[in-house]
Amino acid sequence: MSLPVIISETGVKTYGAICDQIVERLGNKALDDFKRNTIKTLELIGSSPLIYKETDFDPNIRIGLIKKISSVFYEVKPDKIEVLFFWDNRQEPMEF
């Protein structure tokens, strides 16, 4: 099952914020690596939407690990996959 991956407005904003932090702390090479890994992760999600584990609060929302420092939260819908937001794993854990 292959589905198109759509990035929400919040997803675009959180991705940009993580990119800004990476370039500030680690430089452009780390940013290029992060972008490359993000693309690979999103391609994998598009081709195998159920590959990553579901969240405790909603089985349609899943968490994909991009690198040790970041994750992507996405929702599997019948006709597409929507990236909800990107998460910097160095932040405090979310509580739901």
C-alpha positions as a Markdown table, in Angstrom:
| # | Residue | x | y | z |
|---|---|---|---|---|
| 1 | Met | 0.0 | 0.0 | 0.0 |
| 2 | Ser | 1.6 | 3.2 | -1.2 |
| 3 | Leu | 0.1 | 6.6 | -0.3 |
| 4 | Pro | 1.1 | 10.2 | -1.0 |
| 5 | Val | 2.7 | 12.1 | 1.9 |
| 6 | Ile | 1.3 | 15.5 | 2.6 |
| 7 | Ile | 2.9 | 17.9 | 5.1 |
| 8 | Ser | 0.6 | 20.0 | 7.2 |
| 9 | Glu | 1.2 | 23.7 | 7.9 |
| 10 | Thr | 2.3 | 22.8 | 11.5 |
| 11 | Gly | 4.6 | 20.2 | 10.0 |
| 12 | Val | 6.3 | 22.8 | 7.8 |
| 13 | Lys | 6.8 | 25.1 | 10.7 |
| 14 | Thr | 8.2 | 22.5 | 13.1 |
| 15 | Tyr | 10.5 | 21.2 | 10.3 |
| 16 | Gly | 11.8 | 24.7 | 9.8 |
| 17 | Ala | 12.4 | 25.2 | 13.5 |
| 18 | Ile | 14.4 | 22.0 | 13.8 |
| 19 | Cys | 16.4 | 22.8 | 10.7 |
| 20 | Asp | 17.2 | 26.3 | 12.2 |
| 21 | Gln | 18.4 | 24.6 | 15.5 |
| 22 | Ile | 20.5 | 22.1 | 13.7 |
| 23 | Val | 22.3 | 24.6 | 11.5 |
| 24 | Glu | 22.8 | 26.9 | 14.6 |
| 25 | Arg | 24.2 | 24.1 | 16.8 |
| 26 | Leu | 25.8 | 21.7 | 14.4 |
| 27 | Gly | 26.4 | 23.4 | 11.1 |
| 28 | Asn | 25.4 | 23.0 | 7.4 |
| 29 | Lys | 26.7 | 19.4 | 7.1 |
| 30 | Ala | 24.5 | 18.2 | 9.9 |
| 31 | Leu | 21.6 | 20.0 | 8.3 |
| 32 | Asp | 22.2 | 18.3 | 5.0 |
| 33 | Asp | 22.3 | 14.9 | 6.7 |
| 34 | Phe | 19.1 | 15.7 | 8.6 |
| 35 | Lys | 17.3 | 16.7 | 5.4 |
| 36 | Arg | 18.5 | 13.6 | 3.6 |
| 37 | Asn | 17.4 | 11.3 | 6.4 |
| 38 | Thr | 14.0 | 13.1 | 6.6 |
| 39 | Ile | 13.4 | 12.5 | 2.9 |
| 40 | Lys | 14.3 | 8.8 | 3.3 |
| 41 | Thr | 12.0 | 8.5 | 6.3 |
| 42 | Leu | 9.1 | 10.2 | 4.4 |
| 43 | Glu | 9.6 | 8.0 | 1.4 |
| 44 | Leu | 9.6 | 4.9 | 3.6 |
| 45 | Ile | 6.4 | 6.1 | 5.3 |
| 46 | Gly | 4.8 | 6.7 | 1.9 |
| 47 | Ser | 5.6 | 3.2 | 0.7 |
| 48 | Ser | 4.9 | 1.4 | 4.1 |
| 49 | Pro | 2.6 | 3.6 | 6.2 |
| 50 | Leu | 2.3 | 1.2 | 9.0 |
| 51 | Ile | 6.0 | 0.6 | 9.5 |
| 52 | Tyr | 6.4 | 2.8 | 12.6 |
| 53 | Lys | 4.6 | 2.3 | 15.9 |
| 54 | Glu | 1.2 | 3.8 | 16.7 |
| 55 | Thr | 0.8 | 6.3 | 19.4 |
| 56 | Asp | -0.9 | 5.4 | 22.7 |
| 57 | Phe | -3.6 | 8.1 | 22.1 |
| 58 | Asp | -4.6 | 7.2 | 18.5 |
| 59 | Pro | -3.8 | 4.1 | 16.5 |
| 60 | Asn | -4.0 | 6.1 | 13.2 |
| 61 | Ile | -1.2 | 8.5 | 14.4 |
| 62 | Arg | 2.3 | 7.0 | 14.3 |
| 63 | Ile | 5.8 | 8.1 | 15.3 |
| 64 | Gly | 8.6 | 7.7 | 12.8 |
| 65 | Leu | 12.2 | 8.1 | 14.0 |
| 66 | Ile | 14.3 | 10.3 | 11.6 |
| 67 | Lys | 17.5 | 10.3 | 13.6 |
| 68 | Lys | 18.2 | 9.9 | 17.2 |
| 69 | Ile | 17.5 | 13.6 | 17.7 |
| 70 | Ser | 14.2 | 13.9 | 15.9 |
| 71 | Ser | 10.9 | 12.2 | 15.0 |
| 72 | Val | 7.9 | 12.7 | 12.8 |
| 73 | Phe | 4.3 | 12.3 | 13.8 |
| 74 | Tyr | 2.0 | 11.4 | 11.0 |
| 75 | Glu | -1.6 | 10.3 | 10.5 |
| 76 | Val | -2.5 | 7.4 | 8.2 |
| 77 | Lys | -5.7 | 8.3 | 6.3 |
| 78 | Pro | -7.5 | 6.2 | 3.7 |
| 79 | Asp | -6.1 | 8.2 | 0.7 |
| 80 | Lys | -3.0 | 9.8 | 2.1 |
| 81 | Ile | -0.5 | 10.2 | 4.9 |
| 82 | Glu | -0.5 | 13.6 | 6.6 |
| 83 | Val | 2.6 | 14.7 | 8.5 |
| 84 | Leu | 1.3 | 16.4 | 11.6 |
| 85 | Phe | 4.6 | 17.7 | 13.0 |
| 86 | Phe | 8.2 | 17.1 | 13.5 |
| 87 | Trp | 9.6 | 16.7 | 17.1 |
| 88 | Asp | 13.0 | 17.4 | 18.5 |
| 89 | Asn | 13.6 | 14.4 | 20.8 |
| 90 | Arg | 15.9 | 16.5 | 23.0 |
| 91 | Gln | 12.8 | 18.3 | 24.3 |
| 92 | Glu | 10.7 | 17.3 | 27.3 |
| 93 | Pro | 8.5 | 14.3 | 26.4 |
| 94 | Met | 4.9 | 15.1 | 25.4 |
| 95 | Glu | 2.1 | 14.3 | 27.8 |
| 96 | Phe | -1.4 | 13.5 | 26.4 |
